[in-house]
């Protein structure tokens, strides 16, 4: 699976670490996600950002948990990107190259 961040492309052979957005437990404030905006639902265009607020109150939603990104855009989460603990200011990705 290829993943783009800040214009750089990464390959994750462990693609199962990238979660879908249907479970609220996988989404926290500050988590990097891809969402589908209401206006983009017909095309499925994804918007990338960090979660500022979780708007869906239920634990699961079949079309994706609704969130507000830090830039104010609202949509349903399609992809949740992994976050790793920081050690001395750098992400520590145990087991990843």
NORZIVEN-V172493 format. One record per residue. PHI is phi in degrees with one decimal (none if undefined). OMEGA is omega in radians with two decimals (none if undefined). Layout:
phi=(PHI	PHI)
omega=(OMEGA	OMEGA)
This chain:
phi=(none	-94.9	-135.2	-109.6	-143.5	51.9	82.4	-91.6	-107.0	-121.1	-112.2	-115.6	-65.8	-94.8	-60.8	-72.0	-77.6	-91.7	-99.6	-80.2	-102.4	-89.2	-109.1	-60.9	-63.4	-81.0	-115.2	-128.2	-59.6	93.6	-67.6	-80.9	-141.5	-110.9	-123.3	-108.5	-72.4	-53.5	-66.7	-98.6	-58.7	-63.1	-96.6	78.7	-59.2	-99.4	-119.8	-96.9	-178.1	-109.0	-71.4	-101.9	-154.4	-97.6	-97.5	-80.2	-90.8	-74.7	-71.3	-138.1	-141.0	-64.3	-98.8	114.7	-69.4	-83.8	-136.3	-109.6	-80.9	-60.0	-87.8	95.1	-73.1	-118.5	-170.0	-98.1	-70.0	-107.1	-137.5	-114.0	-89.3	-68.0	-120.6	-122.2	-64.2	-100.7	-125.0	53.8	80.6	-121.3	-64.9	-104.6	-115.1	-59.6	87.2	-107.0	-79.5)
omega=(3.08	-3.12	3.13	3.08	-3.14	3.09	3.13	-3.14	3.14	3.07	3.11	3.06	3.10	-3.02	-3.13	3.08	3.07	-3.00	3.03	-3.02	-3.08	-3.14	-3.10	-3.09	-3.14	-3.00	3.12	3.04	-3.14	3.12	3.05	-3.08	2.89	3.12	2.96	3.06	3.14	-3.10	-3.11	-3.12	3.14	-3.09	-3.11	3.14	-3.11	3.07	-3.09	3.08	3.11	-3.09	3.05	-3.09	3.06	-3.03	3.11	-3.11	-3.12	-3.09	-3.09	3.02	-3.00	3.11	3.14	3.10	-3.13	-3.12	2.96	3.11	3.14	3.13	3.06	-3.14	-3.11	3.09	-3.13	-3.07	3.07	-3.11	3.06	-3.11	-3.11	3.00	-3.07	3.11	3.11	3.07	-3.08	3.06	-3.14	3.11	3.11	-3.06	-3.11	3.10	3.12	3.14	none)
